[in-house]
Amino acid sequence: MARKCYLFTSESVSEGHPDKVCDRISDAVLDAFLCQEDMARVACETFVTKDRVIIGGEVGLSSDTKTKKTIASVDEIARTCVRAIGYEQDGFHWKTMEVQNYLHKQSAHIAQGVDRNGAGDQGIMFGYAVNETPELMPAPIQYSHDILRNLADARHAGHTPQLGPDAKSQLTVKYVDGKPVGVKSVVLSTQHLDDRMTSDDVRAVVDPYIRNTLPDGWISNATEWHINPTGRFVIGGPAGDAGLTGRKIVVDTYGGAAPHGGGAFSGKDPTKVDRSAAYAARYLAKNIVASGMAERCTIQLSYAIGVARPLSVYADTHGTGKVESAAIENAVGKVMDLTPCGIIEKLGLRRPMYQRTAAYGHFGRKPDADGGFSWEQTDLAAVLKNSV
C-alpha cells in the first residue's frame, strides 16, 4: 500500500549552472543544424570549465559543404548562449573564453539503422504525470523549477542586479493523505556579485520571489530556510565548477518522483529515442491523467537500435486508475504511432525549438505557439479515454 503521509524532496538548477550552460550550448547547436535541414542528425556534447568551452560529437546534413559551414558557426553559437545567460565575469566571459570545436560528420554505421526509420539507439524511456499541480507534475520539482525561473526573469529584467547566473534550489514538500500540503524546508544557493553580501542579505533579496512562487499557505512559521548556507557564493558557473552535457537528467525530468531510463536529452536530434520517446511517454502519461482515467501514471517504452516499433509498452497507475493498466497499454498503441518516425511526426519534433528546453525542466512547461513543448498538450485525452 502506498504511503499517505511523508516528506519528498526535489532539486533544480538554474540556467547558469555549469551543467546547464552545457545543455544549452548543445541544444543551440542542434537548433542550428535543424535550421539548415529538418532531417539533420546531431549528437552534440559540451564541456565547460574556467575560461573554456569544448564541444564535440557527430553531426550530419545532406551535403558536406553545408555540414562544414554549420560546424564553423559553433564558436558564435556558444558565445551567444553564454552571453544570453549573463556570464561577463572573470574566469568565464562570453567575449574572452576559448571555444574548442571538435564536431565531425556522423558515423555511417550509426546512420544506417536510423536511415531505415529505426530507433537511433536501444534503451528504456519513462513518462510520468500526477495531478499534484496544474501542470500535472510532481510538486517538489515543479516549484523548485519555478523559483529559479522567476529569479532568473527578475535578474534579466534588472530587478536583482546583486545576483549572478548560477543557482540551485531544493524543496522538501510535506504530503498528507497522498497530497502535497506545505513546504518543510527551502534550500537556495545563488551566486551574488557583491562579495560583502551575507546569507541574510541574500535571503532578503530572494525571499519574496520564493513566497510568491509557492501556493498560498505552503510556507509556515515551521518552514526551515537554508539560503546560501555555506556563506559567500561569488565565484560561480564554470569558473568555480566544471560542467558537462547530460549530467542533470533527474532535474530535467521528474525530480526523482518517477523512474528515469538513464539517457540524457540535450544535444540529441529526435531520431534518438532517449529524447523523442521520453517526450512521447510524458505526452501519453499526461493525457491519461488529464482524461481522468488515473490520478497518477507511469509509462515505459523500450527500443532496439535500428528497430522501428517499441519492444514493450508498460503502464502503471499506482492504484489510482479507473481502468485496468493493460487496457491503457492497448489503447496507447492504438492512438499513437510509437515508432521514431511516428513520434516525430505527431509531436512535430524536427523544428529548431530545443534550446528553450535546456533549463527548468523538459516537462511541466506551457506548449508554445510554434510547436515547442508539444508533448505538454492534452489533446489526446478524450481519444485515449474513448479507446479503453
Disulfide bonds with the S-S distance in Angstrom:
none
